[in-house]
């Protein structure tokens, strides 16, 4: 990876956020993270952007105020940020939930708890990073 990557993590749980942040830093020192605690904060964050559009969004499903599915529906209607790839982060193992999120526009789905291997694979599959140990 020869450029910096900006990730937006939309996660209400502090521990889950800290794990994700740690994993991104472990994978590469060129991945920078911003955080929102729910879908509504994420929408405000994206509307307020001037130049630093995230390369991807890691989105929890179950959050207060606006959950992940509601965020995906709203994001799909917004031309300014509808093309930002979204990877769902969820403790749900239901294939029907995964299918619903993919139909709503998510590009992939990671089950909690996050692991370095799972995140690394997702980042490579979607070409956010391209070599091992990108530090």
N, C-alpha and C positions, 0 to 999 in steps of 0.2 A: 504494500500500500504506500503510495507516494504522496497522498494528500490527506488532509484532516477530514474526519467524518464527524458529523454532528448528529447525535441521537437525541430524540425527545422521549423520555420515559414517562408514561402516564400511569401512575401507580399510587394508590392511597396508603398502602402499607409501608411503613418506614423500613422494616427489616427486608422486605422483598425489594424495595428500591435500593437499599445499601448492597444487597447481594448482586443485583444487576449492575450497579455502578462498579463494584469491585471486579466483576467478571469482565466488563468492557475494558477496564484499565489493565487487567491481566492479559487480555488478548492483544491490546495495542495501546501505546501511549499517544496514538494519533486519533483516538476516539474520544470525543468530548460529549458530555451529557448535560442536558437540561431536564428539569423535572416539573411536571404538573401533577396535582393530586387527584384530579377527576377530569372527566370529559369537558366540563364547562370551562375549567382553567385552561385546558389544552386549546379549546376553540379561541378563547381570548388571546392566548399566547400566539397562535397562528395568525389571527387578525392583526395583531400588533407588530408582526415581523416586518422589517424593512429590507434586510439583506440576508440574514442568517437562517435560511429555510433548512429545516432538518433533512438529512439524507434519508432517514426513516424514523418511524414512531414505533416504540414498543408499548403496547396498550393492554392494560388489565381489563377484564370484562366487568367484574363486580366491584363497583365503586359507588360512593354516594353522589348525590346531586345529578350527575349525568354519567351513566355507565358506558362501557365500551361499545355496545351495540348502538346505543343512541348517538354516540360520537361518530361511529362509522356512517350512519344514515345521514347525519348533518354534513360530514366531510364530503360525501359523494356529491352533494348538491353545490359545493363551493368550488368554483373554478380556480381560485387562487391557490388552494392547497389540496385539491382532490387527487392529484397524482403522486403525493408523498406516499411511499409504501408503508403499510402498517403490518406489523407482526403482533399477533395476539399472544398475550401472556396470561395463562389461566390455570387454575387448579382443577378445572373440569376435565374429565377424561371422556366425556360423552361425544361420540362422533357426530351426533346431530347438532351439538353446539358448535363444533369445529366447522361443519358444513355451512351452518347459518352465517358464521363470521366470514367465511370465504365468499359466500354469496353477497354479503354486504360490502365486500371490497378489500378485505384483508388479504395479504399475499402469502401468509404462513401463520403457523400456530405453534407455540412452545408451551409445554406443560410445566407447571411449577412442581417441585423446586427447580430453579435454573441450575444448569451445570455449565462449566466452561466449554465442554465438548459440544453440547447442544447449541449454545449461542455461536460458537465458532463455526459450526456446520451451517447454521442458518445464514450467517454473515457471508460465508463463501458461496452458498447456493444462490444467493441474490446479488452476488458480486459487489458487496460493500467492502470486502477485503479480498485479496487474491493470493496471499502467500502465508505459509506457516510462520508463527512467531513474528508478527508484523511490527514488533517494537523497534 
